[in-house]
């Protein structure tokens, strides 16, 4: 369909974590819009489609361009890493659509997020109720993040931390850990996955007491267990009441 | 690779929500194990593979059979709907592996869950921190579920409810709603998606005050916004601090 913008989650892992639908949209669109690095991940799927890519922090420019081109009659694919609907580009695009482009048809194609790829690499840590929290305070006040960490830990949720550490805010993960440790046992399992689902994937299994935040970078996902989680044979498992 | 069990998430939507990796494993294994209805979803991908399927509530029997056959030398694919690692079969299989089958190699292949497909259909409700809670009290005491609902609502999380309603426990969704409404405004958006990602998908957009729990069944996912979420032009959006 022409005159349409697809927001395509390309997954956080390698090529094989893409869905059939994502590949179909990329291969049949007229134009691909995205952050440079994400376009590189799918370069071999692109034939003669027009490409519009920009660097980091140009999100709104990219979103506006994608909507303008769809309005002009193109079938546009906006590429988002992971799932476009989880801390991705679906939000700003749909906000822009609501305010300035109500006539443009938009469809979100979900992808596999870092949390799900990371969990699969660690074992089965997400088998019970889970709170997903981003530690990035670029777009969210730290007080809000702290409040959510408190409640997630007090509610005995498994906790998945996105954007757990960057050069600009290396100390936030330690602060998050201290808040969580007020409510969870110090021997609670912690799993860290760098580059989940990619060839250079790296795993670390530890506990709230012992994990080293130097193992963590921007490309990591951190998963902290609930009160029933355990590590056995290098597998991080959160049980769910089955009698084994 | 022989002597290996793959736990394959086939996504919660239609064929196009499968990943390339899931399809590759299904097509190259010797044996497929799963709940009858899930096997039907992928029937056309199966050639001459052996099939072992059973009905509901036979989970542990299926898991044990899958591990036994992998131990005997087969390449086995255990099919799980959605993502095997989210309230799926990855947990019990890895628990069994840890206790009785430490020699069997197991790999989890993640899939797209109902939450992500449902969110994509509704707009962009999961753009900020989200708590995932199952309302099924078959394997979890209701007091634990209530405690998590309290904390998720008090922490201003977006809340995604799995297993929101069944014939055996039709009243739990109302009780969950009442707990959440103690902490969230009554005009907070609520989105309900039945059969997310499938042809018969149905959407309902409403609010905590007005949503009707009769719209919800076992095959639904319910998403409740945070204090910034809004509905505009039939899109459920949770903003994330971008200046639009």
Interface residues (C-beta under 8 A of the other chain):
Chain A: X11 X15 X16 X17 X18 X19 X20 X21 X23 X24 X59 X60 X83 X84 X85 X86 X87 X88 X90 X91 X92 X93 X94 X95 X96 X97 X98 X99 X102 X107 X108 X109 X110 X111 X112 X113 X116 X117 X119 X120 X121 X123 X124 X125 X126 X127 X128 X129 X130 X131 X132 X133 X134 X138 X139 X140 X144 X145 X147 X148 X150 X151 X152 X154 X155 X156 X157 X232 X233 X235 X237 X238 X239 X240 X241 X242 X243 X244
Chain B: X11 X15 X16 X17 X18 X19 X20 X21 X23 X24 X59 X60 X83 X84 X85 X86 X87 X88 X90 X91 X92 X93 X94 X95 X96 X97 X98 X99 X102 X107 X108 X109 X110 X111 X112 X113 X116 X117 X119 X120 X121 X123 X124 X125 X126 X127 X128 X129 X130 X131 X132 X133 X134 X138 X139 X140 X144 X145 X147 X148 X150 X151 X152 X154 X155 X156 X157 X232 X233 X235 X237 X238 X239 X240 X241 X242 X243 X244
